[in-house]
Amino acid sequence: MDKTLEKCLALLRCFAHTINISVQEFLKYLDQELSLSQLRQLLNKIRASTQRCEKLSLACKNNNIDDLKPIIDVLTRWNSTCEMISRALLIKPNEEVNEENDEENDDEDDDENDDENDDENIQIEKSIKKAAKYCKDKLLKYYVKTNNAYSIAVILDPRLKIQYFKDEEWGDDLINEINQNFVNIFNSNYATTSLNSNISSTSKEKSVMSRVFKHRYVENVDEFKTYIALPTVSGETLDPLEWWRINETQYPQLSKMAHNYLAIPATSVPSEQCFSILKNLITNNRNRLIGKTVKISMCLKSWNYLLNNE
């Protein structure tokens, strides 16, 4: 692979981390409006005391609520805040069970309560909309820095191709730019490799053989046009890499490009998990393993997991 292309691919951002940064901006604003920090402090206070935990457990039992422990969210997992709120709502003692119906309340009081609830709901809706705008702005800040690898991977997915951008109404100018960028990278890093290899392998051959290889190169250049001209492949469970392996003979150069781009992980989670697992492989009593042995062991563990979970 061209060194320039290698450098370009090496700068891909972790998609999950980018999403987390954006959602944290959303939660940061809601924290100010809905006092999530107060809920967090309360849950921490309960978790820090054995007596409070016992009282909470007893209160849940008295109100026929599942005895569940409070959850505290963490910054590295945006969905943990949702889990924290959901768990807090589950274990909150249901005060309405112990309340007696007050038949003396008149209709006017009921109307006032309804009005208060409506005002509260409107305020919450406004807060969520504004928080969503902060989240979107943060996401767009990183989106403009998006690597071309994302659009290239979409085109190389036989289920999507250029049609995806048309269906999502990206606009003709942007679609043409994406298409031209793909063609430029393909011609400069993949199609030309066929020409170079053919020239070196046929320099000492007869002119007839040279013409054969030259014709083969012309076909390679048109691989992209042939691929795009065909309709998209249906099937949500289709494995794009497997599709390219099957059609490798029809698209020899384009399949190489597909293998490079579609193999890029969307997040850095697998590699981070790999480093976490390494502590179980390299221990105080087994600390002289060479790099090759460590690599083979980790690959075998990963492949074994995939085979057992297919």
C-alpha positions, 0 to 999 in steps of 0.5 A, spaced: 500 500 500 502 507 498 505 510 504 501 516 503 494 512 503 497 508 510 498 515 513 491 517 511 488 510 514 492 511 520 488 517 522 481 514 523 478 516 529 474 511 533 467 512 532 464 510 539 469 515 542 466 521 537 459 519 539 461 519 546 464 526 546 457 528 543 452 525 547 457 527 553 455 534 551 448 533 551 448 530 558 452 536 560 447 541 558 441 536 561 445 536 568 444 543 569 437 543 567 435 537 570 440 536 576 443 530 574 448 531 579 444 531 585 441 525 583 448 522 582 450 525 589 444 522 592 446 515 589 453 515 591 451 517 598 446 511 598 452 506 596 457 509 601 453 507 607 451 500 609 445 503 613 442 507 607 443 501 603 439 496 608 434 502 608 433 502 601 432 495 600 427 495 606 423 501 602 423 497 596 421 491 599 415 494 603 413 497 596 413 491 592 419 493 588 425 489 586 431 490 590 436 493 586 443 497 587 443 504 585 448 505 579 453 510 578 454 513 571 461 513 568 464 518 562 467 513 558 460 510 557 454 515 555 449 510 556 451 508 563 447 515 565 441 512 562 442 506 566 443 510 572 436 514 571 432 508 569 435 504 575 433 510 580 426 510 577 425 502 578 428 503 585 424 509 587 419 507 593 412 508 590 409 513 595 402 513 591 401 506 594 401 509 601 397 515 599 390 515 601 385 517 595 383 524 598 376 525 595 375 532 598 379 535 592 375 539 588 376 539 580 379 546 581 385 543 585 386 537 579 386 543 574 391 546 577 396 540 578 394 538 571 397 545 569 403 545 573 405 538 570 404 541 563 408 547 564 413 542 567 413 537 561 414 543 556 420 545 560 423 539 559 422 538 552 425 545 551 431 543 555 432 536 551 431 540 544 437 545 546 441 539 549 440 536 542 442 542 539 449 542 543 450 534 541 449 536 534 454 541 534 459 537 537 458 532 532 458 536 526 465 539 529 468 532 528 464 530 522 468 535 518 474 532 520 471 525 517 476 521 513 475 519 506 475 512 508 468 512 511 465 514 504 469 509 500 467 504 505 460 505 503 461 505 496 465 498 497 459 495 500 455 492 495 449 493 499 450 500 499 454 503 493 453 510 491 446 509 491 446 510 499 448 517 498 442 518 493 437 515 497 439 520 503 439 526 499 446 528 499 446 532 493 449 531 486 455 536 487 457 532 494 456 525 491 460 527 485 465 529 489 465 523 493 465 519 487 471 522 484 475 522 490 474 514 490 476 514 483 482 518 484 484 513 490 483 507 486 487 509 480 493 512 484 493 506 489 490 500 486 489 500 478 496 502 477 499 496 481 496 492 475 500 496 470 506 496 473 506 489 475 504 487 468 510 491 465 515 488 469 512 481 467 512 482 460 518 486 458 521 480 456 515 477 452 513 477 445 509 483 443 503 479 443 503 477 450 504 484 451 498 486 448 494 481 452 497 484 459 495 491 456 488 489 455 488 486 461 490 492 465 484 496 461 479 492 464 482 493 471 481 500 470 474 499 468 472 495 474 469 501 478 465 502 472 462 495 472 461 495 479 457 501 480 453 499 474 450 493 477 445 494 482 446 493 489 445 487 493 440 485 497 441 482 504 442 485 511 446 479 513 450 479 507 458 480 509 461 485 504 468 482 505 465 475 504 462 478 497 468 481 495 472 474 496 467 470 492 467 476 486 475 477 487 476 474 480 471 479 477 474 485 480 481 483 482 484 490 483 477 493 486 477 487 491 484 489 494 481 496 495 475 493 499 479 488 503 483 494 505 478 499 507 472 494 509 477 491 514 478 497 518 474 497 525 469 502 526 471 503 533 478 502 537 474 497 543 477 491 540 484 493 541 483 496 548 480 490 550 486 486 547 490 490 552 486 489 558 486 481 556 494 481 556 494 482 563 492 475 564 497 472 558 503 476 561 503 475 568 509 475 574 510 468 573 510 468 565 513 475 563 518 473 558 514 471 552 516 474 545 512 479 541 511 474 536 508 469 541 504 474 544 501 476 538 499 469 536 496 467 542 491 473 542 489 472 535 488 465 537 484 467 542 480 472 538 479 467 532 476 461 537 471 466 540 469 468 533 468 460 531 464 459 538 459 465 537 458 464 530 
